[in-house]
Amino acid sequence: MSIGQTIKELRKEKNLSQTELASLLFTSQDTISLWERGKSYPDVLSLIKMTEIFGVSSDYILGIEK
């Protein structure tokens, strides 16, 4: 699974819209969309914040850990 697919899956599990996740990460909905479509990747600070929001490790989000 790609990083974008993982972010999308985790976001949906938390019942968050792209806009809601963007607000929590202090970014835009367009940025979340780009990540989920694999057109760009989250920066380190966003990745760290996502680990807190989703309760998973950065390795999980990056696809290193299953």
C-alpha positions in Angstrom: 0.0 0.0 0.0 1.3 3.5 -0.8 1.8 6.3 1.7 -1.2 8.1 0.1 -3.5 5.0 0.3 -2.5 4.5 4.0 -3.2 8.2 4.9 -6.6 7.9 3.1 -7.5 4.6 4.9 -6.5 6.0 8.3 -8.4 9.2 7.7 -11.5 7.3 6.8 -11.2 5.1 9.8 -11.2 8.2 12.0 -14.2 9.5 10.0 -12.3 12.7 9.1 -12.8 14.6 5.8 -9.8 15.8 4.0 -10.7 19.3 5.1 -10.9 18.2 8.8 -7.5 16.4 8.6 -6.0 19.5 6.9 -7.2 21.7 9.7 -5.6 19.4 12.3 -2.4 19.5 10.4 -2.5 23.2 9.7 -2.4 22.6 5.9 -4.9 22.7 3.1 -7.4 20.2 1.8 -5.6 20.4 -1.6 -2.4 19.2 0.2 -4.2 16.2 1.7 -5.6 15.4 -1.7 -2.2 15.5 -3.3 -0.8 13.2 -0.6 -3.6 10.7 -1.0 -3.2 10.7 -4.8 0.6 10.2 -4.5 1.3 13.5 -6.2 3.4 14.7 -3.2 4.4 13.5 0.3 3.9 14.9 3.8 6.7 16.8 5.5 8.3 15.4 8.6 6.2 17.6 11.0 3.0 16.6 9.3 4.0 12.9 9.5 4.7 13.3 13.2 1.4 14.9 13.8 -0.4 12.2 11.9 1.1 9.6 14.2 -0.6 11.3 17.1 -3.9 11.8 15.3 -4.1 8.2 14.0 -2.3 6.4 16.8 0.1 4.6 14.6 3.8 4.7 14.0 5.5 6.7 11.2 6.8 3.4 9.9 3.2 2.3 9.5 2.3 5.4 7.5 5.4 5.1 5.4 4.7 1.4 4.7 7.8 0.1 6.4 5.8 -1.7 9.1 2.7 -3.7 8.3 
